[in-house]
Amino acid sequence: MDLFDFRVHAWCLMSNHFHLLLESGASAGLSEFMRRLLTAYTIYFNRRHGRHGHLFQGRFQSRIVDKSDYLVALSRYIHINPIHGNKKANPEKYEGSSLKYYINGEEPPFLYTGEILSWFGGSRKDYARFIKDGLKEDIKPIVLQQRYIGGEAFVRRMNRRLKLLKTDGSSALEAERRRRDIKQKTEKRNAILIRDEVASYYGCSPENIIISRHARGVLRMARLVLMGLMRYFLPWTGRQITEFLGLNGGLDVHLKRLREKPEAVKVFEILKHQIKDRINT
């Protein structure tokens, strides 16, 4: 989650869809985050069930939430969703949601329960009571203008901000441009750092890893490892990575080849640990 600057507050897996309550940071990239998440889960699901092909249909839908007024309520809606309408059911026993961690603790590292539980003084029992109270009510959130969960004032405020982000000369647009510029420069420095580490390990020129379009031998192995490390450490799309390497696309094909070469996977793991503390965030 740190790679894409997101905080996960809650989730729930249903039979034909799922809910995910995310809070984005300054440099979040929702589309690429969701693409990687859906791809990874599809691979996991297909391997587990011995199937092939697509798992999800259509593009994901996202809503902008007024955190101050709706974060806690929305977490309850997500956690109750699997048993909606069944007042006698126990939502804690549903395995496919984050509720059990809110109630029992032992959260996985990527789940942030602290903020929502802070509204209940940190009491997991009080949050459990809040969940059960929701079984008696209609708690489905109202979506305004097909994109917002919040009051009218929140919607007006967000629409004004979005308008300013499209207005040349506005302070909001200039601040966004500066943020993007800093983000791009940081990511470019990290890409070069990774490239140089791979080149040093294999004893070859950093430039040759990139300009040798039809690389063979050591250069080919170095390029595969480089692709894997860039995928791991950078929030770039596959297209951004292949453009940096001077290729025409097909990153997933190259990553598959990496996974099929035990010696390359071994080097990937070695360099991953060496590079981890040197990456700029």
ZAGUDO-225505 format. One record per residue: x, y, z of N, C-alpha, C in turn; chain. Coordinates in pm, whole numbers, plus 50000, padded with zeros to 5 digits. Layout:
BEGIN
REC  n_xx  n_yy  n_zz ca_xx ca_yy ca_zz  c_xx  c_yy  c_zz ch
REC     X     Y     Z     X     Y     Z     X     Y     Z  A
...
END
This chain:
BEGIN
REC  n_xx  n_yy  n_zz ca_xx ca_yy ca_zz  c_xx  c_yy  c_zz ch
REC 50082 49879 50000 50000 50000 50000 50086 50127 50000  A
REC 50204 50118 50064 50293 50234 50069 50334 50277 49928  A
REC 50350 50181 49838 50392 50209 49702 50295 50304 49633  A
REC 50166 50287 49659 50065 50370 49593 50004 50473 49687  A
REC 50056 50486 49807 50012 50589 49900 49864 50576 49932  A
REC 49822 50454 49967 49684 50430 50008 49681 50372 50149  A
REC 49571 50401 50218 49544 50340 50348 49413 50262 50335  A
REC 49415 50133 50372 49295 50050 50364 49225 50052 50499  A
REC 49100 50100 50499 49021 50105 50622 48930 49984 50637  A
REC 48879 49931 50526 48786 49818 50536 48770 49754 50400  A
REC 48728 49627 50401 48696 49559 50275 48591 49451 50302  A
REC 48528 49408 50194 48433 49297 50202 48424 49230 50066  A
REC 48445 49099 50061 48433 49021 49939 48295 48959 49933  A
REC 48225 48982 49821 48092 48926 49799 48100 48821 49688  A
REC 47988 48758 49655 47990 48652 49554 48019 48704 49414  A
REC 47977 48827 49384 47998 48880 49248 48057 49020 49245  A
REC 48101 49071 49359 48167 49202 49364 48236 49215 49500  A
REC 48303 49327 49520 48365 49351 49651 48362 49500 49679  A
REC 48375 49534 49807 48383 49673 49851 48520 49696 49915  A
REC 48576 49811 49888 48708 49846 49941 48705 49993 49983  A
REC 48732 50018 50110 48732 50154 50163 48877 50200 50174  A
REC 48917 50289 50082 49055 50336 50073 49062 50485 50104  A
REC 49174 50524 50162 49205 50666 50180 49334 50694 50105  A
REC 49329 50788 50013 49445 50816 49930 49532 50924 49993  A
REC 49663 50913 49965 49756 51015 50007 49781 51114 49895  A
REC 49891 51186 49905 49918 51293 49808 49953 51240 49670  A
REC 50011 51118 49663 50058 51071 49533 49992 50941 49490  A
REC 49868 50921 49530 49799 50796 49498 49772 50785 49348  A
REC 49773 50661 49300 49737 50632 49160 49634 50522 49160  A
REC 49506 50559 49170 49400 50461 49192 49389 50360 49078  A
REC 49394 50406 48955 49374 50315 48842 49481 50206 48838  A
REC 49608 50244 48854 49716 50145 48850 49711 50055 48973  A
REC 49676 50112 49089 49661 50031 49209 49555 49923 49189  A
REC 49439 49963 49136 49331 49868 49116 49367 49766 49009  A
REC 49437 49808 48907 49476 49715 48802 49566 49605 48858  A
REC 49664 49646 48940 49754 49547 48999 49682 49458 49099  A
REC 49593 49517 49178 49519 49440 49276 49432 49335 49210  A
REC 49357 49374 49108 49267 49281 49040 49346 49173 48967  A
REC 49459 49211 48908 49542 49113 48838 49597 49010 48937  A
REC 49651 49059 49050 49710 48969 49150 49605 48875 49208  A
REC 49485 48929 49236 49381 48843 49294 49330 48741 49192  A
REC 49321 48783 49066 49277 48690 48962 49374 48574 48948  A
REC 49504 48605 48950 49606 48499 48941 49595 48405 49061  A
REC 49582 48462 49180 49568 48381 49302 49443 48293 49295  A
REC 49330 48351 49256 49203 48278 49252 49208 48167 49148  A
REC 49261 48198 49031 49267 48098 48924 49356 47980 48961  A
REC 49470 48010 49023 49559 47901 49065 49495 47815 49172  A
REC 49427 47879 49264 49365 47806 49375 49252 47715 49326  A
REC 49178 47762 49225 49061 47687 49179 49082 47618 49044  A
REC 49206 47621 48994 49237 47552 48871 49160 47603 48750  A
REC 49146 47732 48742 49074 47790 48629 49163 47889 48554  A
REC 49111 47940 48442 49186 48034 48359 49096 48149 48316  A
REC 49158 48255 48268 49083 48366 48210 49048 48475 48309  A
REC 48962 48567 48265 48923 48682 48345 48835 48641 48463  A
REC 48846 48716 48569 48764 48693 48687 48664 48806 48708  A
REC 48709 48929 48682 48623 49047 48702 48575 49100 48567  A
REC 48454 49150 48567 48396 49204 48445 48375 49355 48460  A
REC 48418 49430 48360 48395 49574 48363 48496 49648 48449  A
REC 48487 49780 48444 48578 49865 48521 48524 49886 48662  A
REC 48615 49906 48755 48573 49933 48893 48504 50069 48901  A
REC 48418 50085 48999 48352 50213 49025 48408 50272 49154  A
REC 48429 50403 49154 48484 50469 49272 48394 50585 49313  A
REC 48393 50610 49443 48316 50721 49500 48408 50802 49591  A
REC 48390 50934 49589 48464 51023 49679 48382 51042 49805  A
REC 48442 51016 49920 48369 51012 50047 48409 51130 50136  A
REC 48309 51190 50199 48334 51292 50300 48380 51220 50426  A
REC 48510 51218 50447 48568 51140 50555 48517 51182 50692  A
REC 48507 51312 50714 48473 51361 50847 48335 51314 50894  A
REC 48242 51297 50801 48105 51262 50840 48064 51120 50801  A
REC 48135 51057 50710 48085 50931 50656 48182 50813 50667  A
REC 48304 50833 50712 48400 50723 50717 48351 50609 50805  A
REC 48309 50639 50926 48267 50536 51020 48139 50468 50971  A
REC 48044 50549 50925 47918 50492 50876 47939 50402 50756  A
REC 48030 50441 50668 48055 50361 50549 48124 50229 50585  A
REC 48210 50232 50685 48272 50107 50729 48166 50010 50779  A
REC 48066 50061 50847 47958 49975 50896 47878 49917 50780  A
REC 47847 50000 50682 47772 49951 50566 47848 49839 50495  A
REC 47979 49856 50479 48062 49755 50411 48064 49625 50491  A
REC 48078 49636 50623 48088 49517 50706 47955 49443 50719  A
REC 47845 49513 50709 47714 49450 50719 47665 49398 50584  A
REC 47723 49445 50478 47677 49415 50343 47648 49266 50316  A
REC 47732 49173 50361 47706 49031 50328 47577 48976 50388  A
REC 47529 49032 50499 47410 48978 50565 47297 49080 50568  A
REC 47302 49175 50476 47201 49281 50475 47060 49222 50470  A
REC 46975 49265 50559 46838 49218 50563 46815 49101 50657  A
REC 46921 49040 50707 46909 48928 50800 46947 48975 50940  A
REC 46850 49016 51017 46876 49076 51146 46930 48977 51249  A
REC 46914 48847 51224 46961 48746 51318 47102 48697 51288  A
REC 47154 48735 51173 47287 48688 51133 47395 48760 51213  A
REC 47511 48697 51221 47625 48755 51292 47732 48794 51191  A
REC 47747 48923 51163 47843 48966 51061 47988 48933 51096  A
REC 48017 48912 51226 48154 48880 51267 48201 48746 51210  A
REC 48108 48657 51182 48143 48523 51136 48166 48516 50985  A
REC 48141 48626 50917 48164 48627 50773 48314 48639 50747  A
REC 48371 48539 50680 48516 48533 50662 48570 48633 50560  A
REC 48486 48677 50469 48535 48758 50358 48537 48907 50382  A
REC 48547 48951 50506 48552 49095 50531 48656 49127 50638  A
REC 48681 49253 50658 48779 49297 50757 48720 49311 50896  A
REC 48590 49283 50912 48524 49305 51041 48588 49223 51153  A
REC 48626 49099 51123 48681 49014 51229 48806 49074 51291  A
REC 48881 49152 51212 49000 49216 51265 48964 49335 51353  A
REC 48856 49404 51317 48810 49514 51402 48763 49462 51537  A
REC 48701 49345 51536 48645 49292 51660 48749 49217 51743  A
REC 48833 49138 51675 48925 49048 51747 49070 49093 51747  A
REC 49104 49192 51666 49243 49235 51658 49324 49150 51563  A
REC 49458 49155 51578 49552 49083 51492 49537 49122 51345  A
REC 49526 49252 51320 49509 49302 51185 49631 49273 51099  A
REC 49611 49246 50969 49726 49236 50878 49790 49374 50864  A
REC 49917 49381 50824 49989 49508 50819 49922 49614 50731  A
REC 49851 49573 50628 49796 49670 50534 49659 49724 50578  A
REC 49601 49670 50684 49470 49716 50730 49487 49816 50843  A
REC 49428 49935 50826 49439 50040 50927 49305 50054 50998  A
REC 49296 50000 51118 49172 50007 51196 49172 50122 51296  A
REC 49290 50180 51319 49305 50277 51427 49213 50397 51420  A
REC 49196 50454 51302 49117 50578 51292 48970 50554 51321  A
REC 48914 50448 51262 48773 50421 51285 48749 50381 51431  A
REC 48835 50298 51486 48818 50257 51626 48837 50375 51722  A
REC 48913 50475 51679 48934 50591 51768 48803 50665 51795  A
REC 48706 50654 51704 48575 50715 51727 48499 50645 51839  A
REC 48546 50527 51878 48483 50451 51986 48579 50437 52104  A
REC 48672 50532 52112 48769 50530 52221 48861 50410 52215  A
REC 48875 50352 52096 48959 50233 52081 48890 50105 52122  A
REC 48764 50113 52161 48693 49995 52211 48639 49910 52095  A
REC 48688 49788 52084 48639 49697 51982 48497 49651 52015  A
REC 48465 49639 52141 48330 49599 52182 48227 49704 52141  A
REC 48263 49831 52158 48169 49938 52119 48149 49941 51969  A
REC 48255 49913 51892 48239 49908 51748 48151 49789 51708  A
REC 48168 49676 51776 48084 49560 51749 47938 49591 51776  A
REC 47913 49667 51883 47775 49707 51916 47720 49801 51809  A
REC 47806 49890 51760 47768 49982 51651 47730 49904 51525  A
REC 47805 49798 51496 47774 49714 51381 47638 49647 51398  A
REC 47613 49589 51514 47487 49518 51537 47368 49612 51536  A
REC 47386 49734 51583 47279 49833 51577 47241 49862 51433  A
REC 47337 49853 51343 47311 49880 51203 47224 49776 51137  A
REC 47213 49658 51197 47127 49553 51141 46980 49591 51147  A
REC 46949 49686 51234 46809 49726 51253 46771 49846 51165  A
REC 46868 49902 51092 46843 50026 51019 46875 50010 50870  A
REC 46826 50105 50793 46864 50114 50652 46986 50206 50646  A
REC 47102 50149 50629 47226 50227 50638 47295 50242 50503  A
REC 47225 50211 50395 47288 50225 50263 47318 50372 50236  A
REC 47442 50405 50200 47478 50546 50177 47413 50602 50051  A
REC 47382 50729 50055 47326 50797 49938 47440 50854 49854  A
REC 47438 50822 49726 47541 50869 49634 47486 50989 49557  A
REC 47556 51101 49566 47515 51223 49497 47595 51241 49369  A
REC 47527 51282 49264 47589 51307 49133 47671 51187 49084  A
REC 47632 51069 49129 47694 50943 49088 47843 50931 49123  A
REC 47891 51016 49213 48034 51008 49246 48067 51045 49390  A
REC 47974 51105 49464 48006 51151 49599 47921 51082 49705  A
REC 47983 51051 49819 47910 51009 49939 47938 51116 50043  A
REC 47841 51201 50064 47858 51316 50152 47739 51410 50137  A
REC 47740 51518 50215 47633 51616 50210 47648 51712 50093  A
REC 47549 51797 50077 47547 51893 49966 47665 51990 49975  A
REC 47699 52034 50096 47811 52127 50112 47942 52062 50067  A
REC 47958 51934 50101 48078 51861 50059 48085 51851 49907  A
REC 47972 51823 49845 47968 51810 49699 48005 51942 49633  A
REC 47950 52053 49684 47983 52185 49627 48132 52214 49642  A
REC 48187 52182 49758 48329 52207 49784 48417 52125 49689  A
REC 48383 52000 49669 48462 51914 49581 48450 51959 49436  A
REC 48332 51998 49394 48313 52045 49256 48392 52173 49229  A
REC 48398 52261 49329 48477 52384 49314 48624 52350 49299  A
REC 48671 52255 49380 48812 52218 49373 48845 52154 49238  A
REC 48761 52066 49191 48785 52001 49063 48786 52102 48949  A
REC 48702 52204 48961 48699 52309 48860 48829 52389 48861  A
REC 48878 52419 48982 49004 52493 48994 49121 52415 48937  A
REC 49116 52282 48951 49224 52198 48899 49227 52195 48747  A
REC 49123 52247 48686 49118 52254 48539 49134 52397 48488  A
REC 49156 52491 48581 49164 52632 48545 49309 52678 48543  A
REC 49358 52718 48427 49496 52766 48415 49520 52887 48505  A
REC 49632 52884 48574 49668 52996 48660 49617 52986 48802  A
REC 49528 52890 48830 49476 52877 48966 49584 52820 49057  A
REC 49578 52859 49184 49677 52810 49281 49666 52659 49299  A
REC 49544 52607 49290 49524 52463 49305 49591 52387 49192  A
REC 49577 52437 49069 49638 52369 48954 49790 52377 48961  A
REC 49844 52494 49000 49988 52508 49010 50045 52417 49119  A
REC 49974 52405 49231 50019 52317 49339 50017 52172 49292  A
REC 49914 52135 49216 49906 51998 49164 50018 51970 49065  A
REC 50050 52067 48982 50161 52050 48887 50294 52033 48959  A
REC 50315 52111 49064 50439 52099 49141 50448 51962 49208  A
REC 50336 51917 49261 50333 51785 49325 50366 51675 49226  A
REC 50306 51682 49108 50331 51581 49005 50475 51585 48957  A
REC 50530 51706 48947 50668 51720 48902 50764 51657 49002  A
REC 50742 51683 49131 50826 51624 49235 50813 51472 49233  A
REC 50690 51424 49218 50665 51279 49216 50737 51214 49098  A
REC 50728 51275 48980 50791 51219 48860 50943 51216 48873  A
REC 51000 51324 48930 51145 51329 48947 51193 51223 49047  A
REC 51118 51205 49154 51154 51105 49254 51149 50965 49194  A
REC 51044 50938 49117 51030 50806 49055 51139 50782 48952  A
REC 51177 50886 48878 51283 50871 48779 51417 50842 48849  A
REC 51444 50911 48960 51567 50884 49036 51568 50740 49087  A
REC 51454 50693 49134 51446 50556 49183 51468 50455 49071  A
REC 51414 50484 48953 51432 50395 48838 51580 50385 48801  A
REC 51648 50498 48803 51791 50499 48770 51872 50426 48878  A
REC 51833 50445 49004 51900 50376 49114 51888 50224 49097  A
REC 51768 50178 49065 51745 50035 49045 51827 49984 48926  A
REC 51822 50059 48817 51899 50020 48698 52047 50006 48730  A
REC 52102 50102 48803 52245 50101 48834 52282 49986 48927  A
REC 52192 49953 49021 52218 49840 49111 52221 49708 49034  A
REC 52129 49693 48940 52126 49571 48858 52253 49563 48773  A
REC 52290 49674 48712 52409 49677 48628 52534 49644 48709  A
REC 52544 49698 48830 52659 49671 48915 52668 49524 48952  A
REC 52554 49465 48982 52552 49324 49021 52600 49235 48906  A
REC 52554 49266 48784 52589 49183 48668 52719 49228 48600  A
REC 52777 49339 48647 52902 49386 48590 52889 49433 48446  A
REC 52781 49501 48416 52761 49551 48280 52726 49700 48285  A
REC 52726 49762 48171 52695 49905 48163 52544 49929 48182  A
REC 52506 50027 48266 52363 50057 48283 52295 50090 48150  A
REC 52366 50163 48066 52307 50204 47939 52282 50083 47849  A
REC 52372 49984 47853 52357 49867 47767 52234 49783 47801  A
REC 52194 49784 47928 52074 49710 47966 51953 49764 47892  A
REC 51955 49894 47868 51840 49959 47806 51851 49964 47654  A
REC 51969 49998 47602 51978 50021 47457 51993 49891 47378  A
REC 52028 49781 47445 52042 49654 47373 51903 49594 47354  A
REC 51840 49630 47244 51699 49593 47221 51680 49441 47220  A
REC 51774 49370 47157 51765 49224 47150 51874 49163 47237  A
REC 51865 49189 47366 51967 49146 47461 51974 48995 47470  A
REC 52095 48945 47490 52117 48803 47509 52207 48782 47631  A
REC 52211 48659 47680 52301 48626 47790 52281 48710 47915  A
REC 52392 48766 47964 52388 48844 48088 52298 48965 48076  A
REC 52304 49034 47964 52220 49153 47946 52072 49117 47950  A
REC 52036 49007 47892 51896 48962 47892 51850 48932 48035  A
REC 51936 48862 48109 51903 48830 48248 51892 48957 48332  A
REC 51986 49050 48311 51983 49176 48385 51856 49254 48356  A
REC 51814 49254 48231 51693 49328 48195 51569 49267 48259  A
REC 51562 49135 48263 51448 49069 48327 51441 49104 48475  A
REC 51557 49099 48542 51562 49134 48685 51525 49280 48705  A
REC 51574 49366 48617 51544 49508 48626 51394 49533 48613  A
REC 51331 49465 48519 51186 49481 48502 51111 49440 48628  A
REC 51153 49327 48686 51087 49281 48808 51103 49379 48923  A
REC 51223 49434 48939 51248 49529 49048 51175 49661 49027  A
REC 51168 49707 48902 51094 49829 48874 50946 49809 48901  A
REC 50896 49692 48866 50756 49661 48894 50729 49659 49043  A
REC 50827 49607 49119 50810 49593 49263 50818 49727 49335  A
REC 50913 49812 49294 50940 49934 49368 50872 50060 49315  A
REC 50829 50059 49190 50774 50180 49130 50624 50168 49105  A
REC 50549 50277 49125 50406 50275 49097 50374 50299 48949  A
REC 50469 50267 48862 50453 50291 48719 50364 50186 48654  A
REC 50300 50227 48546 50226 50131 48465 50327 50047 48385  A
REC 50278 49938 48328 50365 49857 48244 50420 49936 48127  A
REC 50340 50024 48074 50384 50106 47961 50498 50199 48001  A
REC 50488 50259 48118 50596 50348 48164 50727 50272 48180  A
REC 50719 50152 48232 50840 50072 48252 50903 50034 48119  A
REC 50823 49985 48026 50878 49943 47897 50930 50064 47818  A
REC 50867 50180 47831 50918 50300 47764 51054 50339 47821  A
REC 51071 50329 47953 51199 50360 48016 51308 50267 47963  A
REC 51270 50143 47933 51365 50044 47884 51378 50043 47732  A
REC 51305 50131 47666 51313 50139 47521 51246 50024 47449  A
REC 51146 49961 47514 51075 49849 47454 50936 49895 47407  A
REC 50870 49809 47333 50739 49844 47276 50621 49795 47358  A
REC 50646 49735 47472 50535 49686 47554 50556 49541 47591  A
REC 50449 49478 47638 50456 49337 47675 50527 49309 47805  A
REC 50511 49397 47904 50582 49378 48031 50543 49247 48098  A
REC 50416 49212 48095 50371 49089 48162 50439 48966 48104  A
REC 50466 48968 47974 50535 48855 47911 50676 48842 47967  A
REC 50744 48955 47980 50880 48955 48034 50882 48911 48181  A
REC 50784 48955 48258 50778 48917 48399 50751 48767 48415  A
REC 50673 48712 48323 50650 48568 48325 50780 48492 48301  A
REC 50861 48544 48206 50991 48481 48179 51082 48490 48301  A
REC 51075 48603 48372 51153 48619 48494 51116 48511 48595  A
REC 50988 48490 48616 50942 48391 48713 50982 48248 48675  A
REC 51003 48227 48546 51038 48092 48498 51188 48063 48509  A
REC 51268 48161 48550 51413 48145 48559 51456 48155 48706  A
REC 51478 48041 48771 51514 48041 48914 51635 48128 48946  A
REC 51735 48129 48856 51855 48209 48884 51824 48358 48884  A
REC 51731 48399 48796 51691 48540 48791 51607 48576 48913  A
REC 51521 48486 48956 51440 48510 49075 51529 48525 49199  A
REC 51635 48445 49205 51728 48453 49318 51796 48589 49323  A
REC 51841 48638 49207 51905 48769 49202 51804 48879 49236  A
REC 51682 48864 49186 51575 48960 49217 51558 48974 49368  A
REC 51553 48863 49439 51535 48866 49584 51654 48929 49654  A
REC 51775 48899 49607 51895 48958 49667 51894 49110 49651  A
REC 51870 49156 49529 51873 49300 49503 51754 49372 49566  A
REC 51643 49305 49578 51525 49366 49641 51558 49409 49784  A
REC 51627 49325 49856 51663 49358 49995 51773 49464 50000  A
REC 51863 49463 49904 51970 49563 49901 51915 49703 49868  A
REC 51817 49706 49782 51765 49834 49733 51661 49894 49826  A
REC 51592 49811 49900 51475 49854 49977 51496 49981 50057  A
REC 51604 49990 50132 51627 50105 50221 51683 50227 50147  A
REC 51716 50211 50020 51774 50323 49944 51673 50394 49856  A
REC 51554 50335 49843 51451 50396 49759 51398 50522 49822  A
REC 51389 50629 49745 51333 50755 49795 51182 50753 49786  A
REC 51118 50801 49889 50972 50803 49891 50921 50945 49897  A
END
